[in-house]
Amino acid sequence: MYHYDATDKAIVQARVRQFRGQTERFLAGQLSEDDFRPLRLQNGLYIQRHAPMLRIAIPYGLLSSTQLRTLADITGRYDRGTGHFTTRQNLQLNWIELPKVPDILEQLASVEMHAIQTSGNCIRNITTDQFAGIAEDEIADPRPWAEVLRQWSTFHPEFAYLPRKFKVAISGSLDDRAAIRVHDMGLQLVKNDAGEIGFTVYAGGGLGRTPLIGQKMIDFLPWQHLLTYSEALVRVYNRYGRRDNPYKARIKILVKAIGSEEFARQVEEEWLHIKDGPNTLTAEEVARVANQFAPPAYAAYPASTSTLASIAAQHNDKAFSRWLERNVHAHKVPGYAAVTLSLKTPGAAPGDATVAQMEAAAALADEFSFGELRVTHEQNLVLADVPHKDLHAVWQRAKASGLASANIGLLADMIVCPGGDFCSLANAKSLPIAAAIHERFADLDYLFDIGDLELNISGCMNSCGHHHLGAIGILGVDKHGEEWYQITLGGAQGNAARIGEVIGRSFAAAEIPDVIERMIETYLAQRHADESFKDTVARIGLPPFREAAYRKNEPTGEPVHG
């Protein structure tokens, strides 16, 4: 993984000192709230419903065990013992005391971490695939390119005050696991007929109040021009994006207003002025960064040493076999696998990890995965390099720490924002809805029968829970001061990204588990063999599910058993 050089360290430490002085002046009454607000946002500090919230950057979701232990220590020392991993591969702490924030930032800097540009109208944390570098379908490792973009965008003076926030995601695999089509700028690594690396560039994607799928700007951008083209694209947005209305300030509104072809033309025109300028990448610079992502010292296991089926047969344990099926993923190196540690334990908020769980995950990384972890868009953790021979031991240790729920990709693997329990922007609570659904669908046999199903919950239109992309999406809405919930169906991320459709009027909170149950029963009755929920919705349309959702004669109120 990338390690700071002297310049990186000096920049981050200078920012810590700067913010310490700004905080002291604010607390002394020498800075007004209006003056302090942009300063704290530049350092990831929000004022939420109950307390300040600090969002800590985890660039492209990659963590060392030392960094995770530091996050655990900060969580225990300055928060209430639980941190929240987000869909942007960051960590949020929801109970921070403002005077302590500079101390937290100083401790983060000691392990090459920060909270810079995790908020505010700037280029945010660059995200990518949690299986970057190890995926079998990978065209090229996206992490070096994400790091190049991070270095370019951090403190970029021209883009410190954009019309609105700007999010970038990059995918290096045939199967997009970074949701690039719903980002302000999405980058897909590709190879041309000559085998040269480049990027397909998308722009104007995003969720929130006006969800839109990103539009293709250029089919093949040579890698040398990644920064110059990105600069031209952001520059056009910065010049013409609306600043008069925060609801229409995102790049997606600009692209939609003038059309994707015209926007791409303007970017091309701007690019011609800087195309071969100082930000043109060289092979030497790319190699400098890429060398920090060299593969670890893998053991040489014969390709036929073991399979997941043979490992399951050795132990003859149904729970272990289920975990292998759902939480263990293919690896391009023979004899290794990637393991997802589930942060979706019933009774806990999805994406939350306790201090003990963070420390346990760090210990697992040290012992079994070269001391590194990944944060996923689905709010889980990944051990990317686990030998097959150690899978049973990892499962046992993870199970003891509440990190081995065999639910990855299932209905219980919900993406959920903090909602009204914490966020001052939320219209409704998300976490109680997730808990009620967890309780209703408590039978793991039934969840396995249902199969792959993305259920996402957002507490407001900002869509931090990615409800638009869920096969089932739940959105909290305010109706005359009361919390209600709108249902969307048919959303999807990945190569065939699409926005879910609203099925009709919203539901009271108490109705949601029954509504979900009736729609699941409709799916089970209508599906073809091996057909997923979203594929059944695409085949038969919304009407059967809408009819089931609004039918009220079969609520059980009890946990579902297959």
GUBARO-864310 format. One record per residue (C-alpha): residue in one letter; x, y, z. Coordinates in steps of 0.1 Angstrom, whole numbers, padded with zeros to 4 digits, always signed. Example, Ala and Ser with C-alpha at 12.3 -4.5 7.8 and 13.67 -1.06 7.14 Angstrom:
<recs>
A+0123-0045+0078
S+0137-0011+0071
</recs>
This chain:
<recs>
M+0000+0000+0000
Y+0010+0036-0005
H+0032+0051+0022
Y+0037+0089+0027
D+0069+0105+0016
A+0083+0136+0034
T+0061+0159+0013
D+0029+0140+0022
K+0038+0141+0059
A+0047+0178+0059
I+0014+0186+0042
V-0008+0166+0066
Q+0010+0178+0097
A+0008+0214+0085
R-0030+0210+0081
V-0033+0196+0116
R-0014+0226+0131
Q-0035+0250+0110
F-0068+0235+0121
R-0057+0234+0158
G-0052+0272+0156
Q-0085+0277+0138
T-0104+0256+0164
E-0088+0275+0193
R-0098+0308+0178
F-0133+0296+0172
L-0137+0283+0208
A-0123+0317+0220
G-0149+0336+0201
Q-0125+0350+0176
L-0141+0332+0146
S-0178+0332+0139
E-0198+0301+0131
D-0200+0313+0095
D-0163+0318+0093
F-0155+0284+0110
R-0179+0263+0090
P-0159+0261+0058
L-0127+0255+0078
R-0142+0226+0098
L-0158+0211+0066
Q-0124+0211+0049
N-0113+0188+0078
G-0143+0164+0077
L-0161+0178+0107
Y-0199+0181+0106
I-0224+0193+0132
Q-0250+0166+0133
R-0282+0161+0153
H-0266+0153+0186
A-0229+0161+0184
P-0201+0168+0159
M-0194+0140+0134
L-0159+0134+0121
R-0155+0117+0088
I-0121+0101+0084
A-0107+0094+0049
I-0097+0058+0039
P-0084+0065+0004
Y-0097+0039-0020
G-0108+0018+0010
L-0073+0005+0019
L-0062+0001+0055
S-0032-0013+0073
S-0037-0032+0105
T-0018-0004+0123
Q-0042+0022+0109
L-0072+0001+0119
R-0059-0002+0154
T-0054+0035+0155
L-0090+0040+0144
A-0101+0016+0172
D-0081+0036+0197
I-0096+0069+0186
T-0131+0054+0186
G-0126+0042+0222
R-0109+0073+0235
Y-0129+0101+0218
D-0162+0085+0208
R-0186+0059+0224
G-0168+0028+0213
T-0184+0023+0179
G-0174+0036+0144
H-0195+0036+0113
F-0180+0025+0079
T-0197+0043+0050
T-0205+0035+0013
R-0177+0060+0004
Q-0151+0037+0022
N-0146+0062+0050
L-0151+0059+0088
Q-0175+0082+0106
L-0174+0090+0144
N-0207+0104+0156
W-0200+0116+0192
I-0169+0137+0189
E-0162+0167+0211
L-0150+0197+0191
P-0120+0207+0213
K-0106+0172+0209
V-0107+0171+0170
P-0072+0185+0165
D-0058+0158+0188
I-0076+0132+0168
L-0062+0146+0135
E-0027+0146+0150
Q-0030+0110+0160
L-0043+0101+0125
A-0013+0119+0109
S+0010+0097+0130
V-0002+0067+0109
E-0005+0084+0076
M-0042+0092+0078
H-0064+0124+0078
A-0099+0138+0073
I-0090+0161+0045
Q-0116+0166+0018
T-0141+0142+0032
S-0166+0170+0032
G-0171+0204+0016
N-0174+0215-0021
C-0143+0198-0033
I-0130+0166-0049
R-0138+0139-0023
N-0121+0107-0013
I-0114+0086-0045
T-0130+0051-0043
T-0125+0019-0060
D-0131-0019-0060
Q-0126-0037-0027
F-0110-0065-0046
A-0085-0043-0065
G-0052-0060-0072
I-0065-0095-0066
A-0097-0099-0087
E-0096-0126-0114
D-0115-0103-0138
E-0091-0074-0134
I-0078-0055-0164
A-0054-0035-0144
D-0050-0026-0107
P-0069+0007-0102
R-0052+0016-0069
P-0021+0033-0083
W-0044+0054-0105
A-0066+0062-0075
E-0035+0073-0056
V-0023+0095-0085
L-0058+0111-0086
R-0056+0116-0048
Q-0023+0134-0050
W-0035+0156-0078
S-0068+0165-0062
T-0058+0171-0026
F-0056+0209-0020
H-0059+0216-0057
P-0062+0254-0055
E-0086+0257-0085
F-0110+0232-0071
A-0112+0241-0034
Y-0146+0258-0039
L-0166+0239-0065
P-0203+0245-0070
R-0209+0213-0050
K-0191+0182-0039
F-0174+0161-0066
K-0170+0123-0062
V-0148+0101-0083
A-0147+0063-0086
I-0125+0040-0106
S-0129+0004-0117
G-0102-0019-0130
S-0123-0050-0136
L-0146-0063-0162
D-0174-0063-0136
D-0178-0028-0121
R-0178-0031-0083
A-0171+0006-0077
A-0205+0020-0089
I-0187+0043-0114
R-0219+0051-0133
V-0234+0070-0103
H-0204+0092-0096
D-0197+0127-0108
M-0168+0112-0127
G-0164+0075-0132
L-0133+0059-0147
Q-0132+0024-0162
L-0098+0010-0170
V-0096-0005-0204
K-0071-0018-0230
N-0071-0010-0267
D-0064-0034-0295
A-0027-0027-0290
G-0029-0037-0254
E-0023-0002-0241
I-0039+0009-0209
G-0065+0038-0209
F-0098+0049-0194
T-0134+0051-0205
V-0146+0082-0188
Y-0182+0089-0176
A-0195+0121-0161
G-0228+0134-0146
G-0238+0104-0126
G-0252+0106-0091
L-0280+0098-0067
G-0297+0121-0043
R-0328+0142-0052
T-0322+0138-0090
P-0307+0103-0096
L-0290+0100-0129
I-0267+0075-0146
G-0234+0089-0158
Q-0229+0095-0195
K-0198+0084-0215
M-0174+0113-0223
I-0147+0094-0241
D-0142+0058-0251
F-0104+0056-0247
L-0083+0081-0228
P-0046+0072-0229
W-0033+0069-0193
Q-0008+0097-0199
H-0037+0122-0200
L-0057+0110-0169
L-0049+0142-0150
T-0052+0167-0178
Y-0085+0153-0190
S-0098+0152-0154
E-0087+0187-0149
A-0105+0199-0180
L-0137+0181-0170
V-0137+0195-0135
R-0128+0230-0148
V-0158+0230-0171
Y-0180+0220-0142
N-0164+0246-0120
R-0170+0273-0146
Y-0206+0265-0155
G-0221+0246-0125
R-0249+0264-0108
R-0240+0281-0075
D-0274+0298-0071
N-0293+0267-0061
P-0277+0239-0040
Y-0302+0214-0053
K-0291+0220-0089
A-0254+0225-0083
R-0241+0190-0090
I-0224+0182-0123
K-0252+0158-0132
I-0276+0188-0135
L-0252+0206-0158
V-0247+0175-0180
K-0284+0169-0182
A-0292+0206-0189
I-0268+0211-0218
G-0267+0174-0230
S-0238+0149-0226
E-0225+0155-0262
E-0222+0192-0257
F-0206+0188-0222
A-0181+0163-0237
R-0174+0188-0265
Q-0167+0216-0240
V-0144+0193-0220
E-0125+0184-0252
E-0122+0220-0261
E-0108+0229-0227
W-0085+0198-0227
L-0068+0209-0259
H-0053+0239-0240
I-0037+0217-0213
K-0034+0182-0229
D+0004+0181-0231
G+0010+0204-0201
P+0028+0198-0168
N+0002+0174-0155
T+0008+0149-0183
L+0018+0117-0166
T+0051+0100-0173
A+0059+0063-0171
E+0084+0071-0143
E+0058+0088-0121
V+0033+0061-0126
A+0059+0035-0118
R+0069+0054-0087
V+0033+0051-0074
A+0026+0016-0087
N+0057+0002-0070
Q+0040+0008-0037
F+0012-0015-0046
A+0035-0045-0055
P+0020-0079-0046
P+0028-0093-0012
A+0051-0123-0008
Y+0025-0150-0017
A+0034-0186-0010
A+0036-0209-0040
Y+0005-0232-0037
P-0002-0256-0066
A-0033-0246-0085
S-0050-0279-0075
T-0042-0278-0038
S-0077-0271-0027
T-0111-0258-0036
L-0138-0243-0015
A-0159-0274-0019
S-0130-0296-0007
I-0124-0273+0023
A-0160-0275+0032
A-0160-0313+0029
Q-0130-0315+0052
H-0149-0299+0081
N-0184-0311+0075
D-0200-0280+0092
K-0231-0265+0077
A-0224-0230+0092
F-0188-0230+0079
S-0200-0242+0044
R-0225-0213+0043
W-0198-0189+0052
L-0175-0202+0025
E-0203-0198+0000
R-0213-0162+0008
N-0182-0146+0024
V-0153-0161+0006
H-0143-0148-0029
A-0121-0159-0057
H-0085-0147-0059
K-0062-0146-0089
V-0034-0162-0070
P-0038-0200-0066
G-0043-0211-0030
Y-0056-0178-0018
A-0091-0162-0013
A-0105-0129-0002
V-0127-0130+0029
T-0155-0105+0037
L-0159-0098+0074
S-0196-0089+0078
L-0206-0058+0097
K-0242-0067+0093
T-0248-0086+0126
P-0284-0087+0137
G-0289-0062+0166
A-0262-0039+0154
A-0264-0009+0130
P-0252-0020+0095
G-0217-0007+0089
D-0210-0002+0126
A-0179-0018+0141
T-0170-0018+0178
V-0135-0011+0191
A-0132-0048+0199
Q-0143-0058+0164
M-0118-0033+0148
E-0090-0047+0169
A-0101-0083+0161
A-0101-0075+0124
A-0066-0059+0126
A-0054-0091+0144
L-0068-0113+0116
A-0052-0091+0090
D-0018-0094+0107
E-0020-0132+0111
F-0037-0142+0079
S-0036-0114+0053
F-0003-0095+0052
G-0015-0068+0076
E-0039-0052+0052
L-0077-0048+0050
R-0102-0032+0026
V-0135-0013+0033
T-0163-0022+0009
H-0191+0000-0006
E-0215-0024+0011
Q-0201-0013+0045
N-0181-0044+0053
L-0144-0052+0057
V-0123-0075+0035
L-0092-0096+0042
A-0079-0097+0006
D-0051-0124+0008
V-0061-0154+0030
P-0046-0188+0022
H-0071-0215+0017
K-0055-0235+0045
D-0064-0208+0070
L-0100-0202+0060
H-0114-0224+0088
A-0093-0207+0114
V-0103-0173+0101
W-0139-0182+0103
Q-0136-0194+0139
R-0119-0162+0149
A-0143-0140+0130
K-0172-0158+0145
A-0160-0152+0180
S-0159-0114+0173
G-0193-0112+0156
L-0177-0107+0121
A-0188-0140+0104
S-0225-0136+0096
A-0229-0156+0064
N-0250-0130+0047
I-0229-0113+0020
G-0251-0104-0009
L-0282-0115+0009
L-0311-0094+0020
A-0296-0091+0055
D-0264-0075+0039
M-0283-0041+0038
I-0267-0008+0030
V-0280+0017+0055
C-0272+0053+0063
P-0272+0065+0099
G-0305+0083+0092
G-0325+0104+0117
D-0308+0088+0147
F-0277+0109+0139
C-0279+0130+0108
S-0294+0165+0109
L-0304+0162+0072
A-0325+0131+0076
N-0363+0131+0072
A-0367+0097+0090
K-0348+0071+0109
S-0331+0043+0089
L-0316+0021+0116
P-0349+0010+0133
I-0362+0000+0098
A-0331-0021+0092
A-0335-0037+0126
A-0371-0046+0120
I-0363-0062+0087
H-0334-0081+0102
E-0358-0094+0129
R-0384-0104+0104
F-0359-0123+0081
A-0340-0139+0109
D-0340-0174+0094
L-0308-0179+0075
D-0322-0209+0055
Y-0349-0186+0042
L-0323-0159+0033
F-0303-0185+0013
D-0335-0196-0005
I-0342-0160-0015
G-0306-0156-0028
D-0289-0124-0039
L-0309-0094-0031
E-0297-0058-0025
L-0318-0039+0000
N-0307-0003+0006
I-0321+0022+0030
S-0317+0060+0031
G-0331+0084+0056
C-0334+0113+0031
M-0331+0122-0005
N-0293+0126-0003
S-0293+0088-0008
C-0263+0081+0014
G-0278+0045+0017
H-0279+0042-0021
H-0316+0033-0020
H-0319+0042-0057
L-0295+0013-0066
G-0312-0014-0044
A-0332-0042-0060
I-0354-0030-0031
G-0349+0006-0020
I-0364+0023+0011
L-0364+0061+0014
G-0374+0079+0045
V-0398+0109+0038
D-0414+0135+0060
K-0452+0136+0058
H-0467+0164+0079
G-0440+0160+0105
E-0442+0122+0106
E-0418+0096+0093
W-0429+0075+0063
Y-0411+0053+0039
Q-0412+0052+0001
I-0403+0019-0018
T-0384+0016-0050
L-0378-0015-0070
G-0355-0026-0098
G-0324-0006-0090
A-0289-0020-0098
Q-0253-0010-0097
G-0225-0024-0118
N-0222-0026-0155
A-0260-0025-0160
A-0265+0003-0134
R-0301+0015-0133
I-0322+0036-0110
G-0351+0020-0091
E-0387+0030-0097
V-0411+0042-0070
I-0440+0018-0066
G-0465+0043-0052
R-0475+0060-0020
S-0453+0057+0011
F-0458+0034+0041
A-0457+0039+0079
A-0427+0024+0096
A-0447-0004+0112
E-0458-0016+0077
I-0424-0020+0062
P-0415-0056+0073
D-0449-0068+0060
V-0445-0050+0027
I-0410-0065+0022
E-0423-0099+0031
R-0452-0098+0007
M-0429-0087-0022
I-0404-0114-0014
E-0432-0140-0014
T-0443-0127-0048
Y-0408-0131-0061
L-0405-0167-0048
A-0438-0175-0065
Q-0428-0159-0098
R-0391-0165-0103
H-0376-0188-0128
A-0348-0212-0118
D-0317-0193-0106
E-0333-0160-0113
S-0325-0131-0089
F-0350-0107-0074
K-0339-0079-0096
D-0341-0101-0128
T-0376-0112-0119
V-0386-0076-0114
A-0371-0067-0148
R-0389-0096-0165
I-0424-0093-0151
G-0424-0056-0142
L-0436-0037-0111
P-0474-0044-0111
P-0473-0078-0093
F-0450-0064-0066
R-0470-0033-0063
E-0502-0053-0058
A-0485-0074-0031
A-0470-0044-0013
Y-0504-0027-0009
R-0523-0059+0000
K-0528-0059+0038
N-0546-0092+0045
E-0515-0113+0053
P-0493-0094+0078
T-0478-0119+0103
G-0455-0097+0124
E-0434-0128+0131
P-0399-0138+0120
V-0401-0155+0086
H-0392-0191+0084
G-0388-0209+0051
</recs>
